Amino acid sequence: MTTNNIITGVNRRQFLAGCAAFAGTALAPTVFASVNPKPERQLAFRHLHTGEKIKLTYWAEGDYLADSLQEINHLLRDHRTGDVAQMDRALMDLLYSLQNRLDRQGEFQIISGYRSPKTNKMLRSQSSGVAKKSLHMQGRAIDIRLSGTELKHLRRAAIDLKLGGVGYYPKSNFIHVDTGRVRNW
């Protein structure tokens, strides 16, 4: 075999491999068209202080659903004052990621969502465990349990996500998660 034939053989192989790769990419759109790359995101909540419950899709077709977010904001309002605030979308995504990490689709039991400055000040006067500049006042924190999940497993999964702060309150039977910097206590 001459040097020219070896070079031609390599070039032929490269050409055929390139054609196969092109054919594969040409077929890819039809293969991936049947796969939903952005599934719906659903959450279920039960507020332990008000008894209210919701289960809804808050994200679909690549975007957040405004009506669903408003329902979430209302449910997670300050139950002491009735004040409603916009909850952080990233907090909803954190909760969604948490239930997926645990492979649980149960309802989140809500102890505390949004807190007005008035409520936060009142709670702070009663406990040293309430932060002066709590992320609850910004709609970026929530105190929860997840039905069917041991608290220690919920805590571990939240810490492993590394999506924000995680507080562990086993005596009060809840964890705190927020979209602040990654830390735990």
C-alpha positions as CSV (number, residue, x, y, z in Angstrom):
1,M,0.0,0.0,0.0
2,T,1.4,3.4,-0.9
3,T,1.4,6.4,1.2
4,N,-1.1,8.0,-1.1
5,N,-3.6,5.0,-0.6
6,I,-3.2,5.2,3.2
7,I,-4.0,8.9,3.2
8,T,-6.9,8.4,0.9
9,G,-8.2,5.5,3.2
10,V,-8.0,7.7,6.2
11,N,-9.7,10.5,4.4
12,R,-12.5,8.2,3.3
13,R,-13.0,6.9,6.8
14,Q,-13.1,10.5,8.1
15,F,-15.6,11.4,5.4
16,L,-17.8,8.5,6.2
17,A,-17.7,9.2,9.9
18,G,-18.5,12.8,9.2
19,C,-21.5,11.8,7.1
20,A,-22.8,9.5,9.9
21,A,-22.4,12.3,12.5
22,F,-24.3,14.7,10.2
23,A,-27.1,12.1,9.7
24,G,-27.3,11.6,13.4
25,T,-27.7,15.4,14.1
26,A,-30.2,15.7,11.2
27,L,-32.4,13.1,12.9
28,A,-31.9,14.6,16.4
29,P,-34.7,17.2,16.2
30,T,-37.3,14.5,15.5
31,V,-36.0,12.3,18.3
32,F,-35.9,15.1,20.9
33,A,-39.2,16.6,19.8
34,S,-41.1,13.9,21.7
35,V,-39.1,14.6,24.9
36,N,-40.3,17.5,27.0
37,P,-37.1,19.1,28.1
38,K,-38.9,21.5,30.5
39,P,-41.4,19.5,32.5
40,E,-44.1,21.1,34.6
41,R,-43.1,21.8,38.2
42,Q,-45.7,21.2,40.8
43,L,-45.8,21.8,44.6
44,A,-48.3,21.1,47.3
45,F,-48.7,23.0,50.5
46,R,-50.6,22.8,53.7
47,H,-50.3,25.8,56.1
48,L,-50.4,24.5,59.6
49,H,-51.7,27.7,61.1
50,T,-54.5,28.5,58.7
51,G,-55.4,25.0,57.5
52,E,-55.3,26.1,53.9
53,K,-54.1,23.7,51.2
54,I,-53.1,24.0,47.6
55,K,-51.5,21.7,45.0
56,L,-50.6,23.4,41.8
57,T,-48.3,23.7,38.8
58,Y,-46.2,26.9,39.3
59,W,-44.0,26.5,36.2
60,A,-44.8,25.1,32.7
61,E,-43.7,25.4,29.1
62,G,-40.5,27.1,30.2
63,D,-42.0,29.8,32.4
64,Y,-43.5,30.6,35.8
65,L,-47.3,30.8,36.0
66,A,-48.3,34.2,37.4
67,D,-51.7,33.0,38.8
68,S,-50.1,30.1,40.6
69,L,-47.4,32.3,42.1
70,Q,-50.1,34.6,43.4
71,E,-51.9,31.6,45.0
72,I,-48.6,30.6,46.6
73,N,-48.0,34.2,47.8
74,H,-51.4,34.3,49.4
75,L,-51.0,30.9,51.2
76,L,-47.5,31.8,52.5
77,R,-48.7,35.2,53.7
78,D,-48.0,36.4,57.3
79,H,-50.8,34.5,59.0
80,R,-50.7,36.9,62.0
81,T,-51.2,40.2,60.1
82,G,-52.6,39.0,56.8
83,D,-49.8,40.8,54.9
84,V,-49.0,39.2,51.5
85,A,-45.6,39.5,49.8
86,Q,-44.1,38.2,46.7
87,M,-42.2,35.0,47.5
88,D,-38.9,34.4,45.8
89,R,-39.3,32.1,42.7
90,A,-35.9,30.6,43.5
91,L,-37.4,29.4,46.8
92,M,-40.1,27.6,44.9
93,D,-37.5,26.0,42.7
94,L,-35.5,25.1,45.8
95,L,-38.6,23.3,47.3
96,Y,-39.2,21.5,43.9
97,S,-35.5,20.4,43.8
98,L,-35.8,19.2,47.4
99,Q,-38.8,17.0,46.8
100,N,-37.1,15.6,43.6
101,R,-33.9,14.9,45.5
102,L,-35.9,12.9,48.1
103,D,-38.1,11.4,45.3
104,R,-41.2,12.6,47.3
105,Q,-44.2,14.4,45.8
106,G,-45.9,14.9,49.2
107,E,-47.2,18.2,50.6
108,F,-44.9,20.7,52.3
109,Q,-46.3,21.5,55.7
110,I,-45.8,25.2,56.3
111,I,-44.9,26.6,59.7
112,S,-43.8,30.0,58.5
113,G,-43.5,31.7,55.1
114,Y,-43.5,35.4,54.7
115,R,-43.2,37.5,57.9
116,S,-44.0,41.1,58.1
117,P,-41.4,43.3,59.9
118,K,-44.0,43.7,62.7
119,T,-44.3,39.9,63.2
120,N,-40.6,39.4,62.9
121,K,-40.0,42.0,65.7
122,M,-42.6,40.4,67.9
123,L,-41.1,36.9,67.4
124,R,-37.6,38.3,68.0
125,S,-38.7,39.7,71.3
126,Q,-39.8,36.2,72.3
127,S,-36.9,34.1,71.0
128,S,-33.2,34.6,70.4
129,G,-33.5,32.3,67.3
130,V,-35.2,34.9,65.1
131,A,-32.8,37.0,63.0
132,K,-33.2,40.7,63.0
133,K,-32.9,40.9,59.2
134,S,-34.7,37.6,58.6
135,L,-35.0,36.5,55.0
136,H,-38.6,35.6,55.8
137,M,-39.3,39.4,55.6
138,Q,-38.0,39.3,52.0
139,G,-40.1,36.3,51.0
140,R,-36.8,34.3,50.6
141,A,-37.3,31.8,53.5
142,I,-39.7,29.2,54.7
143,D,-40.0,26.8,57.6
144,I,-41.2,23.4,56.6
145,R,-41.7,19.7,57.0
146,L,-42.4,17.3,54.1
147,S,-45.0,14.7,54.7
148,G,-43.6,11.2,54.8
149,T,-40.0,12.3,55.3
150,E,-38.0,12.2,58.5
151,L,-36.8,15.6,59.5
152,K,-33.1,14.6,59.5
153,H,-33.4,13.3,55.9
154,L,-35.1,16.5,54.8
155,R,-32.3,18.5,56.4
156,R,-29.6,16.4,54.8
157,A,-31.2,16.7,51.4
158,A,-31.5,20.5,51.7
159,I,-27.9,20.8,52.8
160,D,-26.7,18.6,49.9
161,L,-28.5,20.8,47.4
162,K,-26.3,23.8,48.3
163,L,-29.0,26.3,47.2
164,G,-29.1,28.4,50.3
165,G,-29.4,28.4,54.1
166,V,-30.6,25.4,56.1
167,G,-31.6,25.6,59.7
168,Y,-32.4,22.5,61.8
169,Y,-35.0,22.7,64.6
170,P,-35.7,19.1,65.7
171,K,-37.3,20.2,69.0
172,S,-39.8,22.3,67.0
173,N,-40.0,19.6,64.3
174,F,-39.1,21.7,61.2
175,I,-36.3,22.9,59.0
176,H,-35.7,26.4,57.7
177,V,-34.6,26.8,54.1
178,D,-33.8,30.1,52.3
179,T,-32.3,31.5,49.2
180,G,-29.5,33.4,51.0
181,R,-25.9,32.3,51.0
182,V,-25.1,28.6,51.5
183,R,-24.8,27.9,55.2
184,N,-26.3,25.7,57.8
185,W,-27.0,25.7,61.5
